[in-house]
Each structure stands twice: as C-alpha cells, then as structure tokens.
Amino acid sequence: MIPSTSVYNWEPESCLSLMTSLDCRRLTPLDLPMVLALDQACFGGLWSQAGYQRELDSPNSDLLVLTVDAPSQSTGKIVGVGCLWAILEEAHITLLGVAPAYRRQGLGQWLLIHLLRSACDRKLTHATLEVRKSNKQARSLYEKFGFQVAGERRRYYPDNEDALILWKSGLQTSIFEATLQVWTREFASKLQLQGWQLPATHRSSLRSLELAPNEPFR
C-alpha cells in the first residue's frame, strides 16, 4: 500500500530553515515508505514498493536519495530520488525527481551530479536517459550537463507522448572528471549560499580547492 503524501510534510513554508542540512546518500530499506510517498508526489506512483526493493537488491543499480534535516525536525525527510542502471558500459538514468515544494533550488542538478559521479566510479563510459518531448525544463537541465538528443521513442509514455533519447559520452575522460569536480564545487557553493548545510566532505573540498577559471555554470 502506498502511503498518503499527506503523511509527509512537503509544504513550501517548511522547505528551508536556518541550518537545514542536505545530504545525498543511498536508499535503505527503512526509507521505502517515504520514497514511495515521494514517488507518488513526483511521478504519480511510477514504481511500487517491490520495484524499489528490486533496485535495492540489484548489484547493477545505484538508487540515491536527497535528504533534508532541520533542527526543528525529529527525523529527516527524503525530498529527491534518482536511479541509474549499469548496463555493460552504459549508465541508464531511469529516475530523477525532486519534491514539488523543493524545486527551482538546484536540487535536481545536485542529484544528477551525484548520479554521474556514481557512473564514473563504476567505470561506465556514457550515460543515457529518456525524457518527455514536451518537458522543456528537464531537457534544459540535461542539456546543461552536455546531454544531446540521440533519437526518439514513439508513443513511449502511457499517454502516447514521444520520448527523446538523450546521450552523453566521454565519462571516463580526464576532461569530464575535471568538469565533474568543477560542477560539484560550484553547486556545493551555491547551495551553501542558499542556506543549505552540506556534509563535511563537500565543505572541506570548498576550502581546499579553487574554482576553475571557466566554470560551466554561472
């Protein structure tokens, strides 16, 4: 049974308070009730509990969540979810979503950066995904990260809308590794300026490394 989204508070006024921490980590079995509610809020119930459990059990799947935790909250909450499948040398990004009240803060980009990092750590050479042809916001996000249209899937979605196949190669090149580090530092800096508190690993990297002179985002 999918929990009601009303169980979890994603209202805009509760989105960001002073010293709210933001983390990206792997999904755990204990997260299933909340991630199912998030799935309902983002995708209308795309994956079932059994579907998420299969991803947890698969050695070829990386299932990541964004969590926020404020001092006023007794427990953290999941506000973003992303998944990739490792198929031969390909990272197939199957899921990327952020709770509606947390959008337009760069969290989708932050989640995508972590998925690309997972792909690189798995030694995958390219990434691909499908996106609705009409979803200009999502297409713009992926284009910022160098994804290009490689084809179409006709009537791919249940409502018969076409999907665009997006593709990015060169994940194992030194140029992409350097670019990924720049993205990570730049977005960590932007999130901190917005009031998010990041894990110590990101804070230390910001102190020890200077931004490259030609950052891909401004």
RODO-2510 file (C-alpha; in nm, 4 decimals, decimal comma):
residues 218
     n   res          X          Y          Z
     1     m     0,0000     0,0000     0,0000
     2     i     0,1401     0,3405    -0,0977
     3     p     0,1374     0,5897     0,1916
     4     s    -0,0614     0,9075     0,1537
     5     t     0,1579     1,2038     0,0689
     6     s    -0,0154     1,3922     0,3496
     7     v     0,1840     1,1800     0,5943
     8     y     0,4949     1,3699     0,4910
     9     n     0,5144     1,7473     0,5014
    10     w     0,6471     1,8939     0,1764
    11     e     0,4735     2,2299     0,2101
    12     p     0,6787     2,5284     0,0819
    13     e     0,6969     2,7027     0,4173
    14     s     0,8755     2,4029     0,5689
    15     c     1,1289     2,3682     0,2903
    16     l     1,4241     2,5566     0,4245
    17     s     1,5043     2,6812     0,7690
    18     l     1,8246     2,8053     0,9259
    19     m     2,0948     2,5368     0,9320
    20     t     1,8934     2,2844     0,7308
    21     s     2,1275     2,0040     0,6284
    22     l     2,1224     1,8484     0,2825
    23     d     2,2728     1,5106     0,2032
    24     c     2,2809     1,2716    -0,0899
    25     r     2,3081     0,9047     0,0022
    26     r     2,1959     0,5582    -0,0979
    27     l     1,8402     0,4489    -0,0316
    28     t     1,7939     0,1988     0,2517
    29     p     1,5030    -0,0397     0,3219
    30     l     1,3928     0,1871     0,6064
    31     d     1,3398     0,4668     0,3509
    32     l     1,0822     0,2761     0,1454
    33     p     0,7620     0,4267     0,2946
    34     m     0,8847     0,7820     0,2443
    35     v     1,0302     0,7254    -0,1012
    36     l     0,7006     0,5695    -0,2121
    37     a     0,5193     0,8832    -0,0994
    38     l     0,7739     1,0952    -0,2852
    39     d     0,7308     0,8802    -0,5954
    40     q     0,3557     0,9449    -0,5770
    41     a     0,4139     1,3217    -0,5437
    42     c     0,6674     1,3378    -0,8279
    43     f     0,5596     1,0686    -1,0738
    44     g     0,2063     0,9697    -0,9774
    45     g     0,3123     0,6291    -0,8471
    46     l     0,5644     0,5185    -1,1110
    47     w     0,7364     0,2454    -0,9088
    48     s     0,5875     0,0100    -0,6489
    49     q     0,7489    -0,0976    -0,3233
    50     a     0,8522    -0,4199    -0,4961
    51     g     1,0115    -0,2137    -0,7725
    52     y     1,2219    -0,0122    -0,5311
    53     q     1,3161    -0,3282    -0,3442
    54     r     1,4414    -0,4845    -0,6689
    55     e     1,6648    -0,1823    -0,7220
    56     l     1,7968    -0,2120    -0,3676
    57     d     1,8773    -0,5796    -0,4250
    58     s     2,0381    -0,5342    -0,7664
    59     p     2,4182    -0,5002    -0,7825
    60     n     2,3743    -0,3129    -1,1116
    61     s     2,1562    -0,0347    -0,9712
    62     d     2,2519     0,2843    -0,7867
    63     l     1,9489     0,4297    -0,6065
    64     l     2,0197     0,7670    -0,4445
    65     v     1,8077     0,9988    -0,2316
    66     l     1,8363     1,3614    -0,1241
    67     t     1,7542     1,4111     0,2427
    68     v     1,6971     1,7276     0,4460
    69     d     1,7136     1,7570     0,8222
    70     a     1,6424     2,0750     1,0221
    71     p     1,6964     2,1203     1,3985
    72     s     1,3199     2,1508     1,4451
    73     q     1,2593     1,8083     1,2904
    74     s     1,2834     1,4821     1,4834
    75     t     1,3667     1,2863     1,1665
    76     g     1,4985     1,3758     0,8241
    77     k     1,2884     1,3529     0,5120
    78     i     1,3560     1,2457     0,1570
    79     v     1,2995     1,5227    -0,0977
    80     g     1,4689     1,3778    -0,4063
    81     v     1,5305     1,0402    -0,5667
    82     g     1,7458     0,9258    -0,8571
    83     c     1,8422     0,5909    -1,0028
    84     l     2,0751     0,4534    -1,2675
    85     w     2,1234     0,1083    -1,4135
    86     a     2,4717    -0,0071    -1,5094
    87     i     2,4312    -0,1943    -1,8395
    88     l     2,7653    -0,3006    -1,9894
    89     e     2,9434     0,0368    -2,0200
    90     e     2,6257     0,2450    -2,0059
    91     a     2,4675     0,4368    -1,7204
    92     h     2,0956     0,4353    -1,7921
    93     i     1,9371     0,7047    -1,5744
    94     t     1,5898     0,5692    -1,5039
    95     l     1,4623     0,8074    -1,2370
    96     l     1,5237     1,1674    -1,1307
    97     g     1,2734     1,3636    -0,9264
    98     v     1,2523     1,6305    -0,6558
    99     a     0,9524     1,7029    -0,4319
   100     p     0,7473     1,9859    -0,5877
   101     a     0,7988     2,2275    -0,2975
   102     y     1,1783     2,1866    -0,3223
   103     r     1,2164     2,2526    -0,6925
   104     r     1,3927     2,5506    -0,8533
   105     q     1,6690     2,5427    -0,5925
   106     g     1,9224     2,3409    -0,7930
   107     l     1,8498     2,0150    -0,6111
   108     g     1,7779     1,8259    -0,9326
   109     q     2,1168     1,9321    -1,0645
   110     w     2,2821     1,8298    -0,7379
   111     l     2,1216     1,4854    -0,7623
   112     l     2,2269     1,4478    -1,1259
   113     i     2,5865     1,5342    -1,0343
   114     h     2,5853     1,2507    -0,7794
   115     l     2,4409     1,0075    -1,0331
   116     l     2,7134     1,0996    -1,2812
   117     r     2,9719     1,0527    -1,0052
   118     s     2,8307     0,7049    -0,9394
   119     a     2,8549     0,6278    -1,3106
   120     c     3,2180     0,7368    -1,3178
   121     d     3,3003     0,5323    -1,0083
   122     r     3,1534     0,2267    -1,1831
   123     k     3,3861     0,2952    -1,4794
   124     l     3,0919     0,3496    -1,7147
   125     t     3,1779     0,5357    -2,0332
   126     h     2,8488     0,7012    -2,1287
   127     a     2,5076     0,7926    -1,9902
   128     t     2,1627     0,7850    -2,1460
   129     l     1,8022     0,8504    -2,0495
   130     e     1,4550     0,9134    -2,1888
   131     v     1,2670     1,2375    -2,1346
   132     r     0,9252     1,3584    -2,2459
   133     k     0,9467     1,5635    -2,5615
   134     s     0,7286     1,8338    -2,4015
   135     n     0,9292     1,8533    -2,0765
   136     k     1,1342     2,1615    -2,1591
   137     q     1,2526     2,2118    -1,8011
   138     a     1,4007     1,8621    -1,7768
   139     r     1,5518     1,8860    -2,1238
   140     s     1,7175     2,2156    -2,0306
   141     l     1,8640     2,0564    -1,7175
   142     y     2,0207     1,7686    -1,9088
   143     e     2,1456     1,9929    -2,1869
   144     k     2,3355     2,1986    -1,9273
   145     f     2,5244     1,8823    -1,8422
   146     g     2,6107     1,8059    -2,2031
   147     f     2,3406     1,5541    -2,2920
   148     q     2,2430     1,5571    -2,6584
   149     v     1,9417     1,4162    -2,8437
   150     a     2,0294     1,0794    -2,9987
   151     g     1,6847     0,9689    -3,1157
   152     e     1,3171     0,9304    -3,0290
   153     r     1,0906     0,6596    -2,8934
   154     r     0,7431     0,6957    -3,0435
   155     r     0,4495     0,6759    -2,8024
   156     y     0,6861     0,5757    -2,5210
   157     y     0,4724     0,7020    -2,2317
   158     p     0,1312     0,5683    -2,1203
   159     d    -0,0410     0,8757    -2,2651
   160     n     0,1330     0,8054    -2,6005
   161     e     0,3681     1,1024    -2,5818
   162     d     0,7021     1,0562    -2,7563
   163     a     1,0268     1,0342    -2,5619
   164     l     1,3583     1,1846    -2,6620
   165     i     1,6644     0,9666    -2,6096
   166     l     1,9443     1,1749    -2,4594
   167     w     2,3068     1,0666    -2,4629
   168     k     2,6342     1,1771    -2,3077
   169     s     2,9683     1,0123    -2,3791
   170     g     3,3223     1,0535    -2,2508
   171     l     3,2554     0,9890    -1,8821
   172     q     3,5971     0,8287    -1,8343
   173     t     3,7993     1,1110    -1,9872
   174     s     4,0191     1,3393    -1,7811
   175     i     3,8285     1,6389    -1,9189
   176     f     3,4965     1,5102    -1,7855
   177     e     3,6482     1,4201    -1,4485
   178     a     3,7798     1,7749    -1,4126
   179     t     3,4442     1,9166    -1,5243
   180     l     3,2577     1,6998    -1,2750
   181     q     3,4789     1,8297    -0,9948
   182     v     3,4053     2,1869    -1,1012
   183     w     3,0311     2,1182    -1,1079
   184     t     3,0481     1,9621    -0,7628
   185     r     3,2372     2,2544    -0,6095
   186     e     3,0285     2,5189    -0,7822
   187     f     2,6929     2,3687    -0,6887
   188     a     2,8082     2,2996    -0,3338
   189     s     2,8987     2,6677    -0,3063
   190     k     2,5630     2,7795    -0,4483
   191     l     2,3680     2,5522    -0,2154
   192     q     2,5572     2,6833     0,0857
   193     l     2,4835     3,0406    -0,0198
   194     q     2,1142     2,9469    -0,0262
   195     g     2,1404     2,8323     0,3367
   196     w     2,1912     2,4600     0,2996
   197     q     2,4392     2,2885     0,5292
   198     l     2,6321     2,0198     0,3379
   199     p     2,8270     1,7185     0,4667
   200     a     3,1834     1,7800     0,5817
   201     t     3,3278     1,6206     0,2663
   202     h     3,1834     1,8975     0,0489
   203     r     3,2733     2,1742     0,2936
   204     s     3,6363     2,0644     0,3049
   205     s     3,6602     2,0465    -0,0740
   206     l     3,5366     2,4052    -0,0997
   207     r     3,8053     2,5218     0,1428
   208     s     4,0921     2,3332    -0,0196
   209     l     4,0167     2,3780    -0,3908
   210     e     3,9767     2,6885    -0,6013
   211     l     3,7112     2,7055    -0,8719
   212     a     3,8419     2,6644    -1,2236
   213     p     3,8541     2,9901    -1,4233
   214     n     3,5992     2,8709    -1,6810
   215     e     3,3139     2,7192    -1,4819
   216     p     3,0359     2,5693    -1,6967
   217     f     2,7630     2,7397    -1,4928
   218     r     2,7124     3,0969    -1,3789
***
